[in-house]
């Protein structure tokens, strides 16, 4: 079982990701806007480095980043 926390707004500590520089122009600005608008829950998990991580997830089943075959569903908290 995975527990998630509703998150109606993009977390303030994740704003840096929105404006960070992109290697190879990916994801695009449009994809970033879609990701920010769709992420509406946070789940906690233990990272491979034994650190606590948080993952922004969308309740919609969309493939925003499908041009690389990746699904948007995560962002490390640090």
N, CA, C and O atoms as a Tripos MOL2 file, in Angstrom:
@<TRIPOS>MOLECULE
protein
  312   311    78     0     0
PROTEIN
NO_CHARGES

@<TRIPOS>ATOM
      1 N           0.8380   -1.1680    0.0000 N.3       1 UNK1
      2 CA          0.0000    0.0000    0.0000 C.3       1 UNK1
      3 C           0.8860    1.2340    0.0000 C.2       1 UNK1
      4 O           1.8900    1.3000    0.7080 O.2       1 UNK1
      5 N           0.4960    2.2030   -0.8020 N.am      2 UNK2
      6 CA          1.2220    3.4630   -0.8860 C.3       2 UNK2
      7 C           0.3170    4.5650   -0.3640 C.2       2 UNK2
      8 O          -0.8240    4.7070   -0.8030 O.2       2 UNK2
      9 N           0.8320    5.3350    0.5660 N.am      3 UNK3
     10 CA          0.0750    6.4500    1.1100 C.3       3 UNK3
     11 C           0.4750    7.7310    0.3910 C.2       3 UNK3
     12 O           1.6600    7.9870    0.1730 O.2       3 UNK3
     13 N          -0.5080    8.5240    0.0280 N.am      4 UNK4
     14 CA         -0.2430    9.8010   -0.6270 C.3       4 UNK4
     15 C          -0.9330   10.9240    0.1360 C.2       4 UNK4
     16 O          -1.9280   10.7140    0.8300 O.2       4 UNK4
     17 N          -0.3830   12.1080   -0.0110 N.am      5 UNK5
     18 CA         -0.9180   13.2950    0.6410 C.3       5 UNK5
     19 C          -1.4150   14.2350   -0.4550 C.2       5 UNK5
     20 O          -0.6590   14.5510   -1.3730 O.2       5 UNK5
     21 N          -2.6700   14.6880   -0.3820 N.am      6 UNK6
     22 CA         -3.1360   15.6660   -1.3710 C.3       6 UNK6
     23 C          -2.2760   16.9290   -1.3330 C.2       6 UNK6
     24 O          -1.9010   17.3980   -0.2590 O.2       6 UNK6
     25 N          -1.9770   17.4560   -2.4680 N.am      7 UNK7
     26 CA         -1.1530   18.6580   -2.5770 C.3       7 UNK7
     27 C          -1.7580   19.5350   -3.6750 C.2       7 UNK7
     28 O          -1.3670   19.4240   -4.8370 O.2       7 UNK7
     29 N          -2.7060   20.4030   -3.3180 N.am      8 UNK8
     30 CA         -3.4130   21.1840   -4.3350 C.3       8 UNK8
     31 C          -2.5650   22.2410   -5.0380 C.2       8 UNK8
     32 O          -2.9770   22.7610   -6.0750 O.2       8 UNK8
     33 N          -1.3910   22.5720   -4.4990 N.am      9 UNK9
     34 CA         -0.5130   23.5850   -5.0870 C.3       9 UNK9
     35 C           0.8960   23.0160   -5.2160 C.2       9 UNK9
     36 O           1.3100   22.1630   -4.4310 O.2       9 UNK9
     37 N           1.6110   23.4950   -6.2050 N.am     10 UNK10
     38 CA          3.0040   23.0790   -6.3890 C.3      10 UNK10
     39 C           3.7870   23.4730   -5.1400 C.2      10 UNK10
     40 O           3.7110   24.6300   -4.7260 O.2      10 UNK10
     41 N           4.5380   22.5560   -4.5220 N.am     11 UNK11
     42 CA          5.2730   22.8540   -3.2830 C.3      11 UNK11
     43 C           6.3170   23.9510   -3.5030 C.2      11 UNK11
     44 O           7.0230   23.9550   -4.5120 O.2      11 UNK11
     45 N           6.4060   24.8670   -2.5620 N.am     12 UNK12
     46 CA          7.3330   25.9890   -2.7120 C.3      12 UNK12
     47 C           8.7860   25.5370   -2.8200 C.2      12 UNK12
     48 O           9.5820   26.1820   -3.5030 O.2      12 UNK12
     49 N           9.1410   24.4430   -2.1580 N.am     13 UNK13
     50 CA         10.5300   23.9820   -2.2370 C.3      13 UNK13
     51 C          10.8460   23.3120   -3.5790 C.2      13 UNK13
     52 O          11.9870   22.9140   -3.8130 O.2      13 UNK13
     53 N           9.8600   23.1840   -4.4500 N.am     14 UNK14
     54 CA         10.0800   22.5920   -5.7710 C.3      14 UNK14
     55 C          10.0520   23.6360   -6.8880 C.2      14 UNK14
     56 O          10.2000   23.2870   -8.0590 O.2      14 UNK14
     57 N           9.8660   24.9160   -6.5410 N.am     15 UNK15
     58 CA          9.8250   25.9590   -7.5600 C.3      15 UNK15
     59 C          11.1150   26.0390   -8.3690 C.2      15 UNK15
     60 O          11.0820   26.3520   -9.5590 O.2      15 UNK15
     61 N          12.2350   25.7610   -7.7400 N.am     16 UNK16
     62 CA         13.5160   25.8270   -8.4410 C.3      16 UNK16
     63 C          13.5250   24.9180   -9.6720 C.2      16 UNK16
     64 O          14.1120   25.2640  -10.6970 O.2      16 UNK16
     65 N          12.8790   23.7640   -9.5710 N.am     17 UNK17
     66 CA         12.8450   22.8220  -10.6980 C.3      17 UNK17
     67 C          12.1640   23.4370  -11.9110 C.2      17 UNK17
     68 O          12.5670   23.1720  -13.0430 O.2      17 UNK17
     69 N          11.1400   24.2540  -11.6910 N.am     18 UNK18
     70 CA         10.3860   24.8490  -12.7950 C.3      18 UNK18
     71 C          11.2810   25.7250  -13.6550 C.2      18 UNK18
     72 O          11.1830   25.6860  -14.8820 O.2      18 UNK18
     73 N          12.1480   26.5130  -13.0370 N.am     19 UNK19
     74 CA         12.9570   27.4700  -13.7880 C.3      19 UNK19
     75 C          14.4050   27.0450  -13.9820 C.2      19 UNK19
     76 O          15.1970   27.8210  -14.5150 O.2      19 UNK19
     77 N          14.7730   25.8440  -13.5710 N.am     20 UNK20
     78 CA         16.1680   25.4180  -13.7260 C.3      20 UNK20
     79 C          16.5090   25.2400  -15.2070 C.2      20 UNK20
     80 O          15.6300   24.9760  -16.0270 O.2      20 UNK20
     81 N          17.7920   25.3880  -15.5390 N.am     21 UNK21
     82 CA         18.2150   25.2590  -16.9310 C.3      21 UNK21
     83 C          18.0550   23.8140  -17.3880 C.2      21 UNK21
     84 O          18.1940   22.8840  -16.5940 O.2      21 UNK21
     85 N          17.7690   23.6380  -18.6470 N.am     22 UNK22
     86 CA         17.4930   22.3180  -19.2220 C.3      22 UNK22
     87 C          18.5730   21.9290  -20.2200 C.2      22 UNK22
     88 O          18.9030   22.6990  -21.1220 O.2      22 UNK22
     89 N          19.1110   20.7540  -20.0560 N.am     23 UNK23
     90 CA         20.0510   20.2130  -21.0200 C.3      23 UNK23
     91 C          19.2470   19.6980  -22.2100 C.2      23 UNK23
     92 O          18.2810   18.9570  -22.0350 O.2      23 UNK23
     93 N          19.6360   20.0820  -23.3940 N.am     24 UNK24
     94 CA         18.9860   19.6370  -24.6220 C.3      24 UNK24
     95 C          17.5420   20.1230  -24.7490 C.2      24 UNK24
     96 O          16.7990   19.5970  -25.5780 O.2      24 UNK24
     97 N          17.1180   21.1190  -23.9460 N.am     25 UNK25
     98 CA         15.7730   21.6680  -24.0650 C.3      25 UNK25
     99 C          14.6540   20.7340  -23.6360 C.2      25 UNK25
    100 O          13.5080   20.8960  -24.0560 O.2      25 UNK25
    101 N          14.9820   19.7600  -22.8020 N.am     26 UNK26
    102 CA         13.9900   18.7840  -22.3620 C.3      26 UNK26
    103 C          13.9220   18.7370  -20.8550 C.2      26 UNK26
    104 O          14.9750   18.6880  -20.2190 O.2      26 UNK26
    105 N          12.7750   18.7490  -20.2520 N.am     27 UNK27
    106 CA         11.4690   18.8790  -20.8920 C.3      27 UNK27
    107 C          11.2320   20.3100  -21.3820 C.2      27 UNK27
    108 O          11.8750   21.2570  -20.9290 O.2      27 UNK27
    109 N          10.3030   20.4330  -22.3080 N.am     28 UNK28
    110 CA          9.9860   21.7430  -22.8640 C.3      28 UNK28
    111 C           9.2200   22.5740  -21.8420 C.2      28 UNK28
    112 O           8.7350   22.0540  -20.8370 O.2      28 UNK28
    113 N           9.1180   23.8670  -22.1120 N.am     29 UNK29
    114 CA          8.3600   24.7460  -21.2150 C.3      29 UNK29
    115 C           6.9020   24.3040  -21.1320 C.2      29 UNK29
    116 O           6.2930   24.3480  -20.0630 O.2      29 UNK29
    117 N           6.3470   23.8790  -22.2650 N.am     30 UNK30
    118 CA          4.9570   23.3980  -22.2670 C.3      30 UNK30
    119 C           4.8120   22.1450  -21.3940 C.2      30 UNK30
    120 O           3.8530   22.0340  -20.6310 O.2      30 UNK30
    121 N           5.7430   21.2170  -21.5000 N.am     31 UNK31
    122 CA          5.6870   20.0040  -20.6770 C.3      31 UNK31
    123 C           5.8020   20.3580  -19.1970 C.2      31 UNK31
    124 O           5.1120   19.7730  -18.3620 O.2      31 UNK31
    125 N           6.6610   21.3020  -18.8750 N.am     32 UNK32
    126 CA          6.8230   21.7180  -17.4790 C.3      32 UNK32
    127 C           5.5200   22.3000  -16.9540 C.2      32 UNK32
    128 O           5.1050   21.9880  -15.8380 O.2      32 UNK32
    129 N           4.8650   23.1530  -17.7610 N.am     33 UNK33
    130 CA          3.5680   23.7120  -17.3470 C.3      33 UNK33
    131 C           2.5490   22.6120  -17.0850 C.2      33 UNK33
    132 O           1.8200   22.6640  -16.0940 O.2      33 UNK33
    133 N           2.4940   21.6190  -17.9630 N.am     34 UNK34
    134 CA          1.5560   20.5100  -17.7850 C.3      34 UNK34
    135 C           1.8700   19.7170  -16.5200 C.2      34 UNK34
    136 O           0.9640   19.3260  -15.7840 O.2      34 UNK34
    137 N           3.1350   19.4860  -16.2760 N.am     35 UNK35
    138 CA          3.5460   18.7410  -15.0750 C.3      35 UNK35
    139 C           3.1330   19.4920  -13.8180 C.2      35 UNK35
    140 O           2.5550   18.9120  -12.8990 O.2      35 UNK35
    141 N           3.4330   20.7850  -13.7860 N.am     36 UNK36
    142 CA          3.0920   21.5940  -12.6200 C.3      36 UNK36
    143 C           1.5840   21.6050  -12.3970 C.2      36 UNK36
    144 O           1.1300   21.5560  -11.2540 O.2      36 UNK36
    145 N           0.8120   21.6680  -13.4630 N.am     37 UNK37
    146 CA         -0.6450   21.7050  -13.3380 C.3      37 UNK37
    147 C          -1.2520   20.3580  -12.9730 C.2      37 UNK37
    148 O          -2.3400   20.3200  -12.3980 O.2      37 UNK37
    149 N          -0.5880   19.2560  -13.2880 N.am     38 UNK38
    150 CA         -1.1590   17.9350  -13.0440 C.3      38 UNK38
    151 C          -0.7330   17.3040  -11.7280 C.2      38 UNK38
    152 O          -1.4700   16.4940  -11.1660 O.2      38 UNK38
    153 N           0.4310   17.6560  -11.2330 N.am     39 UNK39
    154 CA          0.9060   17.0400   -9.9910 C.3      39 UNK39
    155 C           0.0150   17.4900   -8.8430 C.2      39 UNK39
    156 O          -0.0460   18.6800   -8.5310 O.2      39 UNK39
    157 N          -0.6690   16.5550   -8.2210 N.am     40 UNK40
    158 CA         -1.6120   16.9390   -7.1840 C.3      40 UNK40
    159 C          -1.5330   16.0850   -5.9220 C.2      40 UNK40
    160 O          -2.3790   16.2080   -5.0370 O.2      40 UNK40
    161 N          -0.5370   15.2340   -5.8350 N.am     41 UNK41
    162 CA         -0.3340   14.4220   -4.6330 C.3      41 UNK41
    163 C           1.1660   14.2530   -4.4000 C.2      41 UNK41
    164 O           1.9640   14.3340   -5.3340 O.2      41 UNK41
    165 N           1.5290   14.0210   -3.1640 N.am     42 UNK42
    166 CA          2.9250   13.7400   -2.8030 C.3      42 UNK42
    167 C           2.9510   12.4000   -2.0890 C.2      42 UNK42
    168 O           2.0900   12.1120   -1.2590 O.2      42 UNK42
    169 N           3.9520   11.5770   -2.4200 N.am     43 UNK43
    170 CA          4.1500   10.3460   -1.6710 C.3      43 UNK43
    171 C           5.5800   10.3320   -1.1660 C.2      43 UNK43
    172 O           6.4720   10.9140   -1.7830 O.2      43 UNK43
    173 N           5.7920    9.6670   -0.0490 N.am     44 UNK44
    174 CA          7.1090    9.5720    0.5670 C.3      44 UNK44
    175 C           7.6750    8.1900    0.2740 C.2      44 UNK44
    176 O           6.9410    7.2020    0.2830 O.2      44 UNK44
    177 N           8.9630    8.1160    0.0170 N.am     45 UNK45
    178 CA          9.6180    6.8260   -0.1720 C.3      45 UNK45
    179 C          11.0600    6.9190    0.2710 C.2      45 UNK45
    180 O          11.5980    8.0160    0.4170 O.2      45 UNK45
    181 N          11.6810    5.7930    0.4820 N.am     46 UNK46
    182 CA         13.0930    5.7520    0.8630 C.3      46 UNK46
    183 C          13.9320    5.6060   -0.3910 C.2      46 UNK46
    184 O          13.7470    4.6670   -1.1650 O.2      46 UNK46
    185 N          14.8560    6.5380   -0.5910 N.am     47 UNK47
    186 CA         15.7070    6.5100   -1.7610 C.3      47 UNK47
    187 C          16.7710    5.4270   -1.6680 C.2      47 UNK47
    188 O          17.0100    4.8570   -0.6030 O.2      47 UNK47
    189 N          17.4000    5.1550   -2.7960 N.am     48 UNK48
    190 CA         18.4460    4.1360   -2.8510 C.3      48 UNK48
    191 C          19.6100    4.4830   -1.9390 C.2      48 UNK48
    192 O          20.3150    3.5950   -1.4590 O.2      48 UNK48
    193 N          19.8150    5.7770   -1.6980 N.am     49 UNK49
    194 CA         20.9140    6.2030   -0.8350 C.3      49 UNK49
    195 C          20.4820    6.2600    0.6320 C.2      49 UNK49
    196 O          21.1620    6.8640    1.4620 O.2      49 UNK49
    197 N          19.3620    5.6330    0.9420 N.am     50 UNK50
    198 CA         18.8070    5.5500    2.2970 C.3      50 UNK50
    199 C          18.2520    6.8880    2.7870 C.2      50 UNK50
    200 O          17.8780    7.0210    3.9520 O.2      50 UNK50
    201 N          18.2010    7.8810    1.8880 N.am     51 UNK51
    202 CA         17.6500    9.1730    2.2650 C.3      51 UNK51
    203 C          16.1490    9.2130    2.0320 C.2      51 UNK51
    204 O          15.6110    8.4290    1.2510 O.2      51 UNK51
    205 N          15.4950   10.1110    2.6990 N.am     52 UNK52
    206 CA         14.0560   10.2850    2.5290 C.3      52 UNK52
    207 C          13.8090   11.0920    1.2620 C.2      52 UNK52
    208 O          14.4190   12.1430    1.0630 O.2      52 UNK52
    209 N          12.9410   10.6190    0.4270 N.am     53 UNK53
    210 CA         12.6150   11.2870   -0.8270 C.3      53 UNK53
    211 C          11.1170   11.5200   -0.8940 C.2      53 UNK53
    212 O          10.3340   10.8390   -0.2320 O.2      53 UNK53
    213 N          10.7370   12.4900   -1.7020 N.am     54 UNK54
    214 CA          9.3330   12.7710   -1.9230 C.3      54 UNK54
    215 C           9.0790   12.7700   -3.4150 C.2      54 UNK54
    216 O           9.9240   13.2080   -4.1960 O.2      54 UNK54
    217 N           7.9430   12.2890   -3.8040 N.am     55 UNK55
    218 CA          7.6110   12.1460   -5.2060 C.3      55 UNK55
    219 C           6.2940   12.8560   -5.4620 C.2      55 UNK55
    220 O           5.2910   12.5820   -4.8030 O.2      55 UNK55
    221 N           6.3030   13.7740   -6.4280 N.am     56 UNK56
    222 CA          5.0780   14.4330   -6.8600 C.3      56 UNK56
    223 C           4.4240   13.5370   -7.8910 C.2      56 UNK56
    224 O           5.0700   13.1140   -8.8500 O.2      56 UNK56
    225 N           3.1650   13.2470   -7.7030 N.am     57 UNK57
    226 CA          2.4790   12.3680   -8.6370 C.3      57 UNK57
    227 C           1.1780   13.0000   -9.0990 C.2      57 UNK57
    228 O           0.6480   13.9050   -8.4540 O.2      57 UNK57
    229 N           0.6820   12.5220  -10.2030 N.am     58 UNK58
    230 CA         -0.5560   13.0140  -10.7650 C.3      58 UNK58
    231 C          -1.6220   11.9400  -10.6440 C.2      58 UNK58
    232 O          -1.3530   10.7550  -10.8420 O.2      58 UNK58
    233 N          -2.8220   12.3640  -10.3210 N.am     59 UNK59
    234 CA         -3.9180   11.3960  -10.2730 C.3      59 UNK59
    235 C          -4.4140   11.0840  -11.6720 C.2      59 UNK59
    236 O          -5.1350   10.1080  -11.8780 O.2      59 UNK59
    237 N          -4.0290   11.9130  -12.6350 N.am     60 UNK60
    238 CA         -4.3810   11.6490  -14.0260 C.3      60 UNK60
    239 C          -3.3330   10.7200  -14.6150 C.2      60 UNK60
    240 O          -2.1450   10.8520  -14.3230 O.2      60 UNK60
    241 N          -3.7650    9.7980  -15.4290 N.am     61 UNK61
    242 CA         -2.8280    8.8570  -16.0460 C.3      61 UNK61
    243 C          -2.3750    9.4280  -17.3780 C.2      61 UNK61
    244 O          -2.8830    9.0400  -18.4290 O.2      61 UNK61
    245 N          -1.4190   10.3500  -17.3370 N.am     62 UNK62
    246 CA         -0.9580   10.9920  -18.5680 C.3      62 UNK62
    247 C           0.5360   10.7960  -18.7450 C.2      62 UNK62
    248 O           1.2800   10.6470  -17.7760 O.2      62 UNK62
    249 N           0.9480   10.8000  -19.9650 N.am     63 UNK63
    250 CA          2.3620   10.6530  -20.3060 C.3      63 UNK63
    251 C           2.8840   11.9850  -20.8290 C.2      63 UNK63
    252 O           3.1210   12.1390  -22.0270 O.2      63 UNK63
    253 N           3.0590   12.9320  -19.9360 N.am     64 UNK64
    254 CA          3.4850   14.2760  -20.3170 C.3      64 UNK64
    255 C           4.8420   14.2450  -20.9920 C.2      64 UNK64
    256 O           5.0820   15.0000  -21.9350 O.2      64 UNK64
    257 N           5.7220   13.3950  -20.5290 N.am     65 UNK65
    258 CA          7.0780   13.3600  -21.0700 C.3      65 UNK65
    259 C           7.2790   12.2090  -22.0430 C.2      65 UNK65
    260 O           8.3810   11.6700  -22.1410 O.2      65 UNK65
    261 N           6.2500   11.8330  -22.7510 N.am     66 UNK66
    262 CA          6.3120   10.6370  -23.5780 C.3      66 UNK66
    263 C           7.2740   10.7260  -24.7520 C.2      66 UNK66
    264 O           7.5410    9.7120  -25.3960 O.2      66 UNK66
    265 N           7.8050   11.9180  -25.0530 N.am     67 UNK67
    266 CA          8.7390   11.9860  -26.1750 C.3      67 UNK67
    267 C          10.0660   11.3020  -25.8680 C.2      67 UNK67
    268 O          10.8620   11.0780  -26.7790 O.2      67 UNK67
    269 N          10.3210   10.9680  -24.6130 N.am     68 UNK68
    270 CA         11.5130   10.1880  -24.2700 C.3      68 UNK68
    271 C          11.1310    8.8420  -23.6910 C.2      68 UNK68
    272 O          11.9980    8.0850  -23.2540 O.2      68 UNK68
    273 N           9.8420    8.5360  -23.6820 N.am     69 UNK69
    274 CA          9.4090    7.2730  -23.1190 C.3      69 UNK69
    275 C           9.3290    7.2890  -21.6100 C.2      69 UNK69
    276 O           9.0920    6.2480  -20.9960 O.2      69 UNK69
    277 N           9.5230    8.4480  -20.9960 N.am     70 UNK70
    278 CA          9.4610    8.5660  -19.5420 C.3      70 UNK70
    279 C           8.0870    9.0510  -19.1350 C.2      70 UNK70
    280 O           7.4070    9.7390  -19.8960 O.2      70 UNK70
    281 N           7.6880    8.6940  -17.9480 N.am     71 UNK71
    282 CA          6.4390    9.1970  -17.3840 C.3      71 UNK71
    283 C           6.8000   10.1790  -16.2940 C.2      71 UNK71
    284 O           7.7190    9.9510  -15.5080 O.2      71 UNK71
    285 N           6.0550   11.2890  -16.2570 N.am     72 UNK72
    286 CA          6.2680   12.1940  -15.1390 C.3      72 UNK72
    287 C           5.6730   11.5430  -13.9100 C.2      72 UNK72
    288 O           4.4900   11.2050  -13.8870 O.2      72 UNK72
    289 N           6.4660   11.3740  -12.9230 N.am     73 UNK73
    290 CA          5.9340   10.9510  -11.6380 C.3      73 UNK73
    291 C           6.9070   11.1830  -10.5050 C.2      73 UNK73
    292 O           6.6440   10.7550   -9.3810 O.2      73 UNK73
    293 N           8.0160   11.8430  -10.7570 N.am     74 UNK74
    294 CA          8.8840   11.9910   -9.6090 C.3      74 UNK74
    295 C           9.7390   13.2380   -9.6500 C.2      74 UNK74
    296 O          10.0540   13.7920  -10.7040 O.2      74 UNK74
    297 N          10.0890   13.6380   -8.4790 N.am     75 UNK75
    298 CA         11.0580   14.6950   -8.2770 C.3      75 UNK75
    299 C          11.6910   14.4550   -6.9270 C.2      75 UNK75
    300 O          10.9880   14.3620   -5.9210 O.2      75 UNK75
    301 N          12.9870   14.3560   -6.8860 N.am     76 UNK76
    302 CA         13.6610   14.1690   -5.6060 C.3      76 UNK76
    303 C          13.6320   15.4600   -4.8270 C.2      76 UNK76
    304 O          13.7340   16.5520   -5.3870 O.2      76 UNK76
    305 N          13.4910   15.3150   -3.5320 N.am     77 UNK77
    306 CA         13.4390   16.4900   -2.6750 C.3      77 UNK77
    307 C          14.8290   16.9830   -2.2870 C.2      77 UNK77
    308 O          14.9560   18.0710   -1.7240 O.2      77 UNK77
    309 N          15.8490   16.2260   -2.5700 N.am     78 UNK78
    310 CA         17.1840   16.7010   -2.1950 C.3      78 UNK78
    311 C          18.1850   15.6650   -2.2100 C.2      78 UNK78
    312 O          19.3510   15.9290   -1.9150 O.2      78 UNK78
@<TRIPOS>BOND
     1     1     2 1
     2     2     3 1
     3     3     4 2
     4     3     5 am
     5     5     6 1
     6     6     7 1
     7     7     8 2
     8     7     9 am
     9     9    10 1
    10    10    11 1
    11    11    12 2
    12    11    13 am
    13    13    14 1
    14    14    15 1
    15    15    16 2
    16    15    17 am
    17    17    18 1
    18    18    19 1
    19    19    20 2
    20    19    21 am
    21    21    22 1
    22    22    23 1
    23    23    24 2
    24    23    25 am
    25    25    26 1
    26    26    27 1
    27    27    28 2
    28    27    29 am
    29    29    30 1
    30    30    31 1
    31    31    32 2
    32    31    33 am
    33    33    34 1
    34    34    35 1
    35    35    36 2
    36    35    37 am
    37    37    38 1
    38    38    39 1
    39    39    40 2
    40    39    41 am
    41    41    42 1
    42    42    43 1
    43    43    44 2
    44    43    45 am
    45    45    46 1
    46    46    47 1
    47    47    48 2
    48    47    49 am
    49    49    50 1
    50    50    51 1
    51    51    52 2
    52    51    53 am
    53    53    54 1
    54    54    55 1
    55    55    56 2
    56    55    57 am
    57    57    58 1
    58    58    59 1
    59    59    60 2
    60    59    61 am
    61    61    62 1
    62    62    63 1
    63    63    64 2
    64    63    65 am
    65    65    66 1
    66    66    67 1
    67    67    68 2
    68    67    69 am
    69    69    70 1
    70    70    71 1
    71    71    72 2
    72    71    73 am
    73    73    74 1
    74    74    75 1
    75    75    76 2
    76    75    77 am
    77    77    78 1
    78    78    79 1
    79    79    80 2
    80    79    81 am
    81    81    82 1
    82    82    83 1
    83    83    84 2
    84    83    85 am
    85    85    86 1
    86    86    87 1
    87    87    88 2
    88    87    89 am
    89    89    90 1
    90    90    91 1
    91    91    92 2
    92    91    93 am
    93    93    94 1
    94    94    95 1
    95    95    96 2
    96    95    97 am
    97    97    98 1
    98    98    99 1
    99    99   100 2
   100    99   101 am
   101   101   102 1
   102   102   103 1
   103   103   104 2
   104   103   105 am
   105   105   106 1
   106   106   107 1
   107   107   108 2
   108   107   109 am
   109   109   110 1
   110   110   111 1
   111   111   112 2
   112   111   113 am
   113   113   114 1
   114   114   115 1
   115   115   116 2
   116   115   117 am
   117   117   118 1
   118   118   119 1
   119   119   120 2
   120   119   121 am
   121   121   122 1
   122   122   123 1
   123   123   124 2
   124   123   125 am
   125   125   126 1
   126   126   127 1
   127   127   128 2
   128   127   129 am
   129   129   130 1
   130   130   131 1
   131   131   132 2
   132   131   133 am
   133   133   134 1
   134   134   135 1
   135   135   136 2
   136   135   137 am
   137   137   138 1
   138   138   139 1
   139   139   140 2
   140   139   141 am
   141   141   142 1
   142   142   143 1
   143   143   144 2
   144   143   145 am
   145   145   146 1
   146   146   147 1
   147   147   148 2
   148   147   149 am
   149   149   150 1
   150   150   151 1
   151   151   152 2
   152   151   153 am
   153   153   154 1
   154   154   155 1
   155   155   156 2
   156   155   157 am
   157   157   158 1
   158   158   159 1
   159   159   160 2
   160   159   161 am
   161   161   162 1
   162   162   163 1
   163   163   164 2
   164   163   165 am
   165   165   166 1
   166   166   167 1
   167   167   168 2
   168   167   169 am
   169   169   170 1
   170   170   171 1
   171   171   172 2
   172   171   173 am
   173   173   174 1
   174   174   175 1
   175   175   176 2
   176   175   177 am
   177   177   178 1
   178   178   179 1
   179   179   180 2
   180   179   181 am
   181   181   182 1
   182   182   183 1
   183   183   184 2
   184   183   185 am
   185   185   186 1
   186   186   187 1
   187   187   188 2
   188   187   189 am
   189   189   190 1
   190   190   191 1
   191   191   192 2
   192   191   193 am
   193   193   194 1
   194   194   195 1
   195   195   196 2
   196   195   197 am
   197   197   198 1
   198   198   199 1
   199   199   200 2
   200   199   201 am
   201   201   202 1
   202   202   203 1
   203   203   204 2
   204   203   205 am
   205   205   206 1
   206   206   207 1
   207   207   208 2
   208   207   209 am
   209   209   210 1
   210   210   211 1
   211   211   212 2
   212   211   213 am
   213   213   214 1
   214   214   215 1
   215   215   216 2
   216   215   217 am
   217   217   218 1
   218   218   219 1
   219   219   220 2
   220   219   221 am
   221   221   222 1
   222   222   223 1
   223   223   224 2
   224   223   225 am
   225   225   226 1
   226   226   227 1
   227   227   228 2
   228   227   229 am
   229   229   230 1
   230   230   231 1
   231   231   232 2
   232   231   233 am
   233   233   234 1
   234   234   235 1
   235   235   236 2
   236   235   237 am
   237   237   238 1
   238   238   239 1
   239   239   240 2
   240   239   241 am
   241   241   242 1
   242   242   243 1
   243   243   244 2
   244   243   245 am
   245   245   246 1
   246   246   247 1
   247   247   248 2
   248   247   249 am
   249   249   250 1
   250   250   251 1
   251   251   252 2
   252   251   253 am
   253   253   254 1
   254   254   255 1
   255   255   256 2
   256   255   257 am
   257   257   258 1
   258   258   259 1
   259   259   260 2
   260   259   261 am
   261   261   262 1
   262   262   263 1
   263   263   264 2
   264   263   265 am
   265   265   266 1
   266   266   267 1
   267   267   268 2
   268   267   269 am
   269   269   270 1
   270   270   271 1
   271   271   272 2
   272   271   273 am
   273   273   274 1
   274   274   275 1
   275   275   276 2
   276   275   277 am
   277   277   278 1
   278   278   279 1
   279   279   280 2
   280   279   281 am
   281   281   282 1
   282   282   283 1
   283   283   284 2
   284   283   285 am
   285   285   286 1
   286   286   287 1
   287   287   288 2
   288   287   289 am
   289   289   290 1
   290   290   291 1
   291   291   292 2
   292   291   293 am
   293   293   294 1
   294   294   295 1
   295   295   296 2
   296   295   297 am
   297   297   298 1
   298   298   299 1
   299   299   300 2
   300   299   301 am
   301   301   302 1
   302   302   303 1
   303   303   304 2
   304   303   305 am
   305   305   306 1
   306   306   307 1
   307   307   308 2
   308   307   309 am
   309   309   310 1
   310   310   311 1
   311   311   312 2
@<TRIPOS>SUBSTRUCTURE
     1 UNK1         2 RESIDUE 1 A UNK
     2 UNK2         6 RESIDUE 1 A UNK
     3 UNK3        10 RESIDUE 1 A UNK
     4 UNK4        14 RESIDUE 1 A UNK
     5 UNK5        18 RESIDUE 1 A UNK
     6 UNK6        22 RESIDUE 1 A UNK
     7 UNK7        26 RESIDUE 1 A UNK
     8 UNK8        30 RESIDUE 1 A UNK
     9 UNK9        34 RESIDUE 1 A UNK
    10 UNK10       38 RESIDUE 1 A UNK
    11 UNK11       42 RESIDUE 1 A UNK
    12 UNK12       46 RESIDUE 1 A UNK
    13 UNK13       50 RESIDUE 1 A UNK
    14 UNK14       54 RESIDUE 1 A UNK
    15 UNK15       58 RESIDUE 1 A UNK
    16 UNK16       62 RESIDUE 1 A UNK
    17 UNK17       66 RESIDUE 1 A UNK
    18 UNK18       70 RESIDUE 1 A UNK
    19 UNK19       74 RESIDUE 1 A UNK
    20 UNK20       78 RESIDUE 1 A UNK
    21 UNK21       82 RESIDUE 1 A UNK
    22 UNK22       86 RESIDUE 1 A UNK
    23 UNK23       90 RESIDUE 1 A UNK
    24 UNK24       94 RESIDUE 1 A UNK
    25 UNK25       98 RESIDUE 1 A UNK
    26 UNK26      102 RESIDUE 1 A UNK
    27 UNK27      106 RESIDUE 1 A UNK
    28 UNK28      110 RESIDUE 1 A UNK
    29 UNK29      114 RESIDUE 1 A UNK
    30 UNK30      118 RESIDUE 1 A UNK
    31 UNK31      122 RESIDUE 1 A UNK
    32 UNK32      126 RESIDUE 1 A UNK
    33 UNK33      130 RESIDUE 1 A UNK
    34 UNK34      134 RESIDUE 1 A UNK
    35 UNK35      138 RESIDUE 1 A UNK
    36 UNK36      142 RESIDUE 1 A UNK
    37 UNK37      146 RESIDUE 1 A UNK
    38 UNK38      150 RESIDUE 1 A UNK
    39 UNK39      154 RESIDUE 1 A UNK
    40 UNK40      158 RESIDUE 1 A UNK
    41 UNK41      162 RESIDUE 1 A UNK
    42 UNK42      166 RESIDUE 1 A UNK
    43 UNK43      170 RESIDUE 1 A UNK
    44 UNK44      174 RESIDUE 1 A UNK
    45 UNK45      178 RESIDUE 1 A UNK
    46 UNK46      182 RESIDUE 1 A UNK
    47 UNK47      186 RESIDUE 1 A UNK
    48 UNK48      190 RESIDUE 1 A UNK
    49 UNK49      194 RESIDUE 1 A UNK
    50 UNK50      198 RESIDUE 1 A UNK
    51 UNK51      202 RESIDUE 1 A UNK
    52 UNK52      206 RESIDUE 1 A UNK
    53 UNK53      210 RESIDUE 1 A UNK
    54 UNK54      214 RESIDUE 1 A UNK
    55 UNK55      218 RESIDUE 1 A UNK
    56 UNK56      222 RESIDUE 1 A UNK
    57 UNK57      226 RESIDUE 1 A UNK
    58 UNK58      230 RESIDUE 1 A UNK
    59 UNK59      234 RESIDUE 1 A UNK
    60 UNK60      238 RESIDUE 1 A UNK
    61 UNK61      242 RESIDUE 1 A UNK
    62 UNK62      246 RESIDUE 1 A UNK
    63 UNK63      250 RESIDUE 1 A UNK
    64 UNK64      254 RESIDUE 1 A UNK
    65 UNK65      258 RESIDUE 1 A UNK
    66 UNK66      262 RESIDUE 1 A UNK
    67 UNK67      266 RESIDUE 1 A UNK
    68 UNK68      270 RESIDUE 1 A UNK
    69 UNK69      274 RESIDUE 1 A UNK
    70 UNK70      278 RESIDUE 1 A UNK
    71 UNK71      282 RESIDUE 1 A UNK
    72 UNK72      286 RESIDUE 1 A UNK
    73 UNK73      290 RESIDUE 1 A UNK
    74 UNK74      294 RESIDUE 1 A UNK
    75 UNK75      298 RESIDUE 1 A UNK
    76 UNK76      302 RESIDUE 1 A UNK
    77 UNK77      306 RESIDUE 1 A UNK
    78 UNK78      310 RESIDUE 1 A UNK
